[in-house]
Every structure is written in C-alpha cells, then in structure tokens.
C-alpha cells in the first residue's frame, strides 16, 4: 500500500475527543502532505480547552507513523484554530482538579449512584486523590451510600468544606437539607443549587472528581455539559431494551454536546446467588455489550446483581473498599477509566 493511502488510514485509527469521530473525518488533520522522499507533515487543529488531549493525539500520531516503512520524516504542528459551535459557551474546569468525569443514565433505578460511589472508592485505592459529587438535587443518594449525615461547614461563609468519607472528598445537596426534606424547586433553582455545590466547594487538589448525575437529560445535564470542562462521561444501563432505549437517548445528548464518551457499563448484568454461587440471567444479559458494539463505544464493565453489593450499600460502606470477588469488577472499571484518561 502506498504512503498516500497508508498514512490517512493509520491516522483514522485515532479518535477526536471532541466529536468522538476519527481525526480525519472530524477535520482535525489539516494540510496533510507526503513528499516523494517520504516526509509527512500536517497540523492537528484542536479546541483550546482540549489542548491536553491534543498533545496526546500528536504523540500517538508520531508513534504510529514512525512505525511505517518508507517514512523518512514526520512534522506535526498542533494548533488551536478549530471553531467551537457558536451556541456552546466556553467550558471551564475546577482549580486544582485534573479530571472531571460524569456518571449518567437515561433513567432511574439502574444502579447509577451505587456504581459512581464504588467507582470513586476504587479510584481512591489507586492512590489517587478523588472527589465525589452527588448532583441529584431531588433524590440525593450519596449520604446513605456512604453512611454520612453531618452538615457541611464553611470557614468564610462563602466556600463549603467537603465531607471526608472513606478516603473521598464528598458533597451532596442531601447533606444540606437532610434526607427527609423534599426539594420542591423549579428548574432555575435546581441549576443554581447544582452550580453552588460544584463551584463553591473547597475541593482542593484532586486527580479526579466523579459527578453522580441525576437520571435523564434535564437541566442539570445541560448545565454541566455546557459549562464544565469534562474529561468524559460514563453511561450506566441495565440489559433490558427499555433501559437501553433511555441510555441511548442520554448518550446521544452528550454526543451532540460534544462530551467525550468514556464507555458503557452494564449494571445488574446477571444474578449471582450468594448461597449456591449459581449464575442466572434475570434480564437479557449482554444487551449493553451489543449496544456498545453497534455504537462503536467501549464496554467498560458488566456488574452482577449480587446480595453483597446491596448489603454494603445499605450499610454505607462501599463494597469496593472490601477484598471480595464482588469488589474486583469495580477495581477493574476504575483501572480502565484511569488508563483512558491518561
């Protein structure tokens, strides 16, 4: 195969973090030139906010091209000329927080919060500094899942001190109003409350902040996607068609808002009997795997429906903090996520 065909084909194996398309189709590669002497030159056009990812793309491109016989030189320029959509406000990160990832689902009842809590706990066991934010204003789950009830404090009346639990810096609106007090608010108030517990918390230095989003595709998801610089989002679903349909809608929303999709997680993938250790396919096992394959998205984990996970959640002690077979799936998930981000 000639270099004129081989070079573009090689570059198409790299994915643009903004559009989730290959860098050729996404228009990231500009001015590709291949001389008769085998010298390859082009520029990578990325958004300013994705410069860190752009540097990684440049390094990967150089590595892949250097392995092709016939190439005598490689020159790649990294530019920030790429246009953002006019209706997309500039996203910003949180000071001292390296990565922000969101855990989302198209519908409730799929175990999203349990997954987010155990993912954060497993990440912390990789010797990372981890924060966990419960973004569900109407139905906060984090206080019960982590066994915490104390109200947050503030040293200056402006910035809120996070609660430290199980090695995590945590914040939840449920800690402010109490578990039994309903939040009877309209959309603008919900958005304001979410932004307060996101921006006005003294997170300090973190390797990663995990955001447990409310289910669906409402105000908080839109506010987050438009204003926060996310490293990516994880979509949680159970195997049934109904849950998958809702997960698909959530996924498409994040794609349209140009948020990198880290992958899908199939929760309650199968049932493991705590007595006989037998495995039962209560739902249609593998539905999320098929969906991931059809969408060209990575399947990150298949988490079983197991009594031990439920019991640990009710006790407020993440099972990821234990040395049990059931905890290993969360550790494997955390490892994949961290490797993906770095």
N, C-alpha and C positions, 0 to 999 in steps of 0.2 A: 504494500500500500504506500502511495506517495505521501510525502510530508504534508502536502496541501490537503489531504484527506485525514491523515493520521492525527495531526495537531488539533484540528477542531473536534474530532471525535474524542480525543483524550480530555480536552477542556470541558466537553459536555458531561463528563462524569462528576464535575464539581457543581455544587448546589449554591445558588444565591440565597443568603439568609433572609433577604427582604421579601422576595417573591416566591421562594421555595421551588423555583424553576432552575434548570441548568444555566450556567453563566453565559452560554452562547445565546440560548433562546431568550433569556432575560435582558439581553443587551448590555451586560456588564463588561463583556470583552469588546473593545473598540480598537479599530486600526490595526487589525492582525496582518502582519507582513512576514512572509517567508522568502528569503533570498535564495538564489541558486547555490550559494555556499552553505546553506543550512542554518542561517541565522534567523531566529524567531524573535519578533518584537510586537508588543501590543500594550494597551493600557487596560486597567481594571477600574471601572467607574463605580464607585460606591457612595452611599449617603454618608455624610459626616458622622451621623450617630452610629453607623455600622463600620467605622474605621477599624476597630479592633478585629472584627470578623474579616474585614478586607485584607488586613495584614496576614491573617491565617490563610486566606484564599491565595494570596500571592505566593506564600511559602509552599503551599500544596501544589500550585501550578508549576512552580520551578522544580519541585521534586519529581513530579510526574514527567515533565518534559525532558528533564535531564536523563531519564532512562531510555529515551527513544534514540535509536541508532540513526545517524545522519544529521543530527542537530549539532551544530558547531558552536552555537552561542545563544543565550537567552537574555532578553532585556524586557522587563515588565515594569511599567510605570503604574503607580497607584494614585488615582485622582479622586476628587470629591465633586465632580461636575454633575453627577446624576441628579435628576429632578425628583423631588418628592411630590406627591399629589397635593394640589392646592387646598383641598379640604381636610388635610391631615395636619393638625397642629404639631409643633415641634415637641417631641417627647424628651423627657429628661429622666435621669437616674436619681438615685438617692446617695448623698455624700457618704463615702467610705463603704458602700455596698457594691461588691464586684458584679454579682449576677442577681437578677430578679426573675424568678420563674413563676408561672401561674399554673395551678391545678384546677381544671374546669370540667364541667359535664353539661350535657344538653338537658338533663332532667335530674330531679332529686331522687334520693333513695338508692343510688348506685354505689355508695361507699366512698364518695369522693373525699370527704373530710377525714375518714379513717386512713385512707391512702396518703393524704397530704401529711398528716401527723406522723405516720410511720416512715414516710419518705424523709421528712425533715430529721427525725430521730436517727435514721440510718446514715444520712449525710453527716450528722454531727459525729458519728462514730468513725468517720473517715478522717478525724482530726480537723474538721472544718468548723469555722465559726458560722452558725446557722441561726437565722431568724424565721419566725412563723407568724403570719398574719391571717387572722380569721376575717375574711371580707364579707361574710354573710351577716347583714345588719338585722334581718328579720328572724333568722334562725341560727344564731351562733352555736357552734358545736365544740369549739376548742376548749372552753373551760372544763366541760365534762370529760372530754377525751384525754386531757392532761391532768385532771384532778386538781384544778386550781380554782379559787374563788375570791382571792384578795383583790381589792380595787387598786388600780394603778395610782401612783403618786406623781407629783411634779415638783421639781426644785425651784422653778421660777414662775410657775403659773402659766407657762406657755408650752414648753416641751414636756411630753409624757415619758416617764421611765417605763420600759418594758418589764414584764414579769419574767423572771428566770425560772424555768421548769424543765427538768430532765435534760439539762445542758443546752436548752434552747432559749433565745430571747423571744418572748411571745407577746402578742397583743390581740385582743378581741373586744368588740363592742359589748359582748355579753358580760365582760368584766366590769364595765362601767355602769350598766343599768340593772344588772342582776339577771339571773337565769329565768325568773318567772315574770319579769316585766316585759310586756309586748312593746315593740317599736311600731307605733301606728303613725307612719310617716309617708309623705308623698315623695315622688322621685327626686326633686331638687334637694330635699333634706337628707335623703339617703346618700346621694352623691357627696354632699358636704361632709356627712359623718364618715364616709369611707375615706375621703381625702384627708380628714383630720387624723384618723388612726394610721394612715400611711405616711404622711409627710411630717406630722408633729410628734413623732415618737423618736426618742434618742436611741436609734438602732446601733450607733457606733460602728466599729469596723466589723463587717460581715463578709464571708466568702460567698454566701448565697442567702437570699431571702425568699422563702416559699410563701406564695399567696394562695390561700384556700378560698376560691371564689364561690359565690352563691350559684346555684344551678340556673341554667337558661342563658339567654342572650339579652339581658336587660341593661339598665342604666349603669350599673357598676362595671360590667364587662366593657361597655363602650367608653366610659370614663377612663378605665385602666388602659385600654388599648390605644386611646388617642393621646394620653398624657404621660404615660410611664414607659420608659425605655426597657422593654422586656427582653431577656435573653431567649425566651421561648415559652411555650405553653404545652402542658400535658393534658390530653383528653381522656377522661375515665368513662367507661361504659360497661354494662353487663352484656352478656351474649345475645339477649333476645332482640328480635327485629325492632320492637318499639323503642327500646333504649338506644339502639344503633341509629335509628332514624333521627332521634333528637341529638345524639352525639355528632352526627353528620352535619346537622344544621349549625351546631356550635363551632365545629371545625371550619366550616365554610365562612362563618363570620370572622374568625380570626385570620383566615387566609385573605379575605377581602380587605381587612385592616392591616395586612402585611406584617403579621406577627409570626415569627418562626415557629413551626410545629415540631416539637421535640419527638413526639410519638404518641401512640395509643396504649392504654392499659386496659386489659380485660379483667374486671373485678368480679368476684363470685363466679369464677370461671368453671369450677366444678366443686362438688362437696366431698370433703374427706371426713369419714366417720371417726370420731375420737376413740371409739371402742374397738372396732374390727380393722380400722385403717383402710377400709374399702373406699373406692372412689366411685361416685355417682354423678352422672351428667344431668343435673336437675334442669338446667337451661340448655339451650343449643350451644354446647361448647364449641369454641373456635369461630364464633361469629365475628368477633373483633379482629381476629387474625385475617379472615377473608376480607374484611373491610379495609384493613391496613394494606393488604396486598393490592386490592383494586384501586386504592387511592395513591399508592406508591409512598406510603408512610410507614415508619418503623413501628413494629410491635415491641413495646418495652418490657411487658410482663404479663403473665397470666396468674392472677392471685386467687387462691382457692377460697371457698366458703368453709371456714373452719371454726369450731367452737372456741378454740384458744384465742383467736383473734377477737371474737366478740367479747369473751370474758375479760381480756386485757383492756379492751376499750372501755368497758363498763367500770373497771377499777381505776381508770385514769392513768394507766401505766402502759405506754406504747409497747406492743409486742416486739417491735424492732430492737428494743433495749434488752431483750432476753436472748439466751443462747438456745433456741429451739429450732427445729426444722421449719416451722411456720414463719419464723422471722427472716429466714435466708432469702426469701423472694424479695423482701423489701431492701435487703442489703445489695442484692444483685441489681435491683432497679436503681438504687442510689449510685452505684458504681457506673452504670451506663449513662445516667444523667450527667454526672460529673465529668466523665470522659468526653461526652458530647460537647459540653460547654468549654472544654479546654483542649 
